[in-house]
Amino acid sequence: MPDVLSVLAGQQYEWDKHDALRLDERYRTRHLPLLVDRPRDPLGPDPGPGEFWPPARSLVVPLPDPRPEPFLSALADSSLAELVWWRGLELRADRFHATLVHGSDEPRNLDVPIDLVIRGPWIGQFNTGRIYLPVEPADEQAALALAADRPLLAGYLQLTADVTGNAYTELRDLVATFQPLRIPVRVPRLHVLETMDDLALRSRILTS
């Protein structure tokens, strides 16, 4: 099986071609407004900034929070710390996932639990400002069970502003240093997730 980071190489943020990481328009309109500590009502036709209605449904791979502590500790000790929405780790700990099929409400069962590997931090050329953790099957059984037609990415951390100057160099180096991380997890089921924002802050599981 190909290494997920090799498959994603052409989609990774092109660090050497830039001197800053600028939040792209999609991120600014659909992610940035969500990065506030405010009460959130259950799903309903009352979208706030960065939210949408009707909600979208997708088939997702629910994942246990991997807590990549070496990376998180280094990030917290860097000049980037104030640009990270740390509150999101707590708010999204029970809804950390990788989307398997966008826009699908068709459930799919796993015959048995499957083993996956969560890799270290990755930033792409779209939704810049979001730090993802790539996910790959640990074995052929998991690959066949998922039948994914593209690499799986789980959004983990959100940045609150452009990254410039020394902070940009630090971010590039942190990604390069901790990307080889390999965190094994076991997944017993798939879910259909209904959400009205890209971070699943207002969401519910339709199947489990």
C-alpha positions in Angstrom: 0.0 0.0 0.0 1.4 3.5 -0.9 2.3 5.8 2.0 -0.4 8.4 2.4 2.1 11.2 2.6 3.6 10.2 -0.7 0.2 10.3 -2.3 -0.5 13.7 -0.8 2.9 15.2 -1.8 1.5 17.1 -4.8 -1.3 18.7 -2.7 0.9 19.8 0.2 1.4 23.5 0.9 4.4 24.7 -1.2 6.5 26.0 1.6 9.5 27.0 -0.5 7.4 29.1 -2.9 6.0 31.3 -0.2 7.3 33.4 2.7 4.0 33.3 4.6 0.9 31.1 5.0 -2.1 33.2 4.1 -5.6 32.0 5.0 -7.4 31.3 1.8 -10.9 32.7 1.0 -12.8 29.4 1.8 -11.1 29.2 5.1 -11.8 32.8 5.9 -15.5 32.5 5.2 -16.2 28.9 6.4 -13.8 28.3 9.2 -12.5 31.5 10.7 -16.0 32.7 11.9 -16.4 29.5 13.8 -13.3 29.9 15.9 -15.0 31.7 18.8 -16.0 30.4 22.3 -19.8 30.9 22.1 -22.8 28.8 23.0 -24.0 26.7 20.1 -27.6 25.5 19.9 -28.5 22.1 18.5 -29.1 21.8 14.8 -31.7 24.1 13.5 -32.5 26.6 10.7 -30.7 29.5 12.4 -27.2 29.4 10.9 -24.7 31.8 12.3 -21.4 33.0 10.7 -19.6 30.2 8.9 -22.6 27.9 9.2 -25.1 26.7 6.6 -28.6 25.3 6.3 -29.8 22.8 5.3 -27.1 20.6 7.0 -24.9 18.4 4.9 -24.5 14.7 5.4 -21.4 12.6 4.8 -20.2 9.1 5.5 -17.3 9.5 7.9 -14.7 7.4 9.7 -14.9 8.4 13.4 -11.5 8.5 15.1 -10.3 8.5 18.7 -8.5 11.7 19.5 -4.9 10.8 18.9 -3.4 13.6 21.0 0.0 13.7 19.2 1.7 15.1 22.4 5.2 15.7 21.0 3.8 17.9 18.2 1.3 19.7 20.5 3.9 20.4 23.1 6.3 21.8 20.5 3.5 23.9 19.0 2.5 25.3 22.4 6.2 26.3 23.1 6.6 28.0 19.7 5.7 31.6 18.6 2.7 30.0 16.8 0.9 29.2 20.0 -1.1 32.4 20.1 -2.3 31.7 16.5 -3.8 28.3 17.3 -7.5 27.8 18.3 -6.7 25.5 21.2 -10.3 25.4 22.4 -11.1 23.4 19.3 -9.2 20.4 20.7 -11.7 20.1 23.5 -14.8 21.0 21.5 -14.0 18.5 18.7 -12.4 15.7 20.7 -15.6 13.5 20.4 -16.2 14.4 16.7 -12.7 13.9 15.3 -13.2 12.2 11.9 -12.1 11.7 8.4 -14.7 12.1 5.7 -15.0 9.0 3.5 -17.8 10.1 1.2 -18.9 13.7 1.0 -22.6 14.4 0.6 -23.7 10.8 1.3 -26.3 9.6 3.7 -25.8 5.9 2.7 -24.7 4.0 5.8 -22.0 1.3 5.4 -21.2 -1.3 8.0 -17.8 -2.7 8.9 -17.8 -6.5 9.4 -15.1 -6.3 12.0 -13.1 -3.4 13.5 -10.3 -2.1 11.3 -6.8 -0.8 12.1 -5.7 2.6 10.8 -2.7 4.8 11.3 -2.9 8.5 11.9 0.1 10.4 10.6 1.6 13.7 11.7 0.6 17.3 10.8 -0.1 18.2 7.2 -1.2 21.5 5.5 -2.6 21.5 2.0 -3.0 24.1 -0.7 -6.7 24.6 0.1 -8.3 25.5 3.4 -4.9 26.9 4.3 -5.1 27.6 8.0 -6.3 24.1 8.9 -3.8 21.6 10.2 -4.8 18.1 9.1 -3.7 14.6 10.2 -3.6 12.2 7.3 -5.1 8.7 7.9 -4.1 5.5 6.2 -5.1 1.9 6.4 -2.8 -0.2 8.5 -3.3 -3.3 6.4 -5.1 -4.7 3.3 -8.2 -5.6 5.3 -8.7 -2.0 6.3 -8.0 -0.7 2.8 -10.6 -3.0 1.3 -13.1 -2.1 4.0 -12.8 1.6 3.4 -12.6 1.4 -0.3 -11.5 5.1 -0.3 -11.1 6.8 -3.7 -8.7 9.5 -2.3 -6.4 10.0 0.6 -8.2 10.5 4.0 -7.6 13.7 6.0 -8.8 14.5 9.5 -8.9 18.2 10.3 -7.3 18.6 13.8 -6.2 22.2 14.5 -7.2 25.6 13.2 -5.1 28.8 12.9 -6.7 32.1 13.7 -4.6 34.4 11.4 -2.0 34.5 8.7 1.4 33.0 9.6 4.3 35.3 8.8 8.0 36.0 9.6 9.7 33.7 12.1 6.4 31.9 12.9 6.2 30.8 9.3 9.6 29.2 9.4 8.7 27.5 12.7 5.5 26.1 11.3 7.2 24.7 8.3 9.9 23.1 10.5 7.3 21.7 12.9 5.3 20.1 10.1 8.5 18.6 8.6 9.7 17.3 12.0 6.5 15.7 13.2 4.9 14.5 9.9 6.5 11.1 10.3 4.5 10.4 13.5 2.5 7.2 13.3 -0.3 6.7 15.8 -2.2 3.4 15.5 -6.0 3.4 16.1 -8.7 0.8 15.9 -12.1 1.9 14.4 -15.2 -0.3 15.1 -17.7 1.5 12.9 -18.5 4.1 10.3 -21.0 7.0 10.8 -23.3 9.2 8.8 -22.7 12.7 10.1 -25.1 15.6 9.7 -23.5 19.0 10.2 -24.2 22.6 9.6 -20.6 23.8 9.7 -17.2 22.6 8.3 -15.9 21.8 11.8 -18.9 19.7 12.9 -19.4 22.0 15.9 -23.2 21.8 15.3 -23.7 18.2 14.2 -25.3 14.9 15.0 -24.6 11.3 14.2 -27.4 9.7 12.2 -26.1 6.1 12.3 -23.7 4.3 14.6 
